[in-house]
Amino acid sequence: MNSTRTTGDDRLWLTIREEVEEVGRLEPGLSSYFYASILSHSSLESALGYCLAELLAGDTVTTQTLRQIVEAAFAADPNISIQMRRDLVAYFDRDPASDKYYMPLLYFKGFQALQAHRVAHWYWSSGRRSMARFLQGRVSSVFSVDIHPAAGIGGGIMIDHATGLVVGETAVIEDDVSILHSVSLGGSGLASGRRHPIIRRGVLISAGAKILGCIEVGQGARVGAGSLVLESVHPHSTVVGVPARRVGKMLKTMPALDMDHRINNSDSENHGNGDSP
């Protein structure tokens, strides 16, 4: 894959290669796998293209064709590489199960599905919507993650476990957001135009939460597990329940970064149902 990033000027890529070399010495039975997926490549982009193609290819669209599809997007939009690297670092920083940088690249379908979406989003934005929808469909079938290719997603995103994630067409997810499995960012009504949520920077969305309609979850907010959010959420606040209500004190940190899902009931103050900005 053509790339300006090589083993000589990309510290993250060098770190991933060193990690895999070390693991390969401990697990010689995986040495051919590590060589094919990581060590035979000259860049992180090339390795990612190989991994995505191996996972998403089928009988009618070959791995070689899919590698070319991914390569074209990376070559056309350097921002995909920038965001992808931020995502890798986010997994390393926020997921205790990811103690090596190579792990999301090879093993975590949330990361893999997100990178495939970035490629699909470029095709959608370039007017090649059949290709974008094909990639969306393959990601949905293989990973059980359904992200519309038109959805806008920033960098530094961590999608933990990922199974059952749904992100609608007009949804926006800003930088440094953490999302768990079975989350829906869904629409409301049949009207055209914007009909999905905007998730601002630093938001933590816990497992099973459903956020529906053209509403906004403010910067640094936290959405509790299993909540149904139908109205906008204040920045740096916590909402829980069905329908979701605001509880507790204002948050002083970015919950997406510390991954703290606890709600301290002793500090809770019920601010009423449907309290929106």
Buried (B, 14 or more C-beta within 10 A) or exposed (E): BEBEBEEEEBEBBBBBBEBBBEBBEEEEEBBEBBBBBBBEBBBBBBBBBBBBBEBBBEEEBEBEEBBEBBBBBBBEBEEBBEBBBBBBBBBBEBBEEBEBBBBBBBEBBBBBBBBBBBBBBBBBBBEBBEBBBBBBEBBBEBBBBBBBBBBEBBBBBBBBBBBBBBBBBBBBBBBBBBBBBBBBBBBBEEEEEBBBBBBBBBBBBBBBBBBBBBBBBBBBBBBBBBBBBBBBBBBBBBBBBEBBBBBBEEBEEBBBBEBEBEBEEEEBEEBEEEBEE
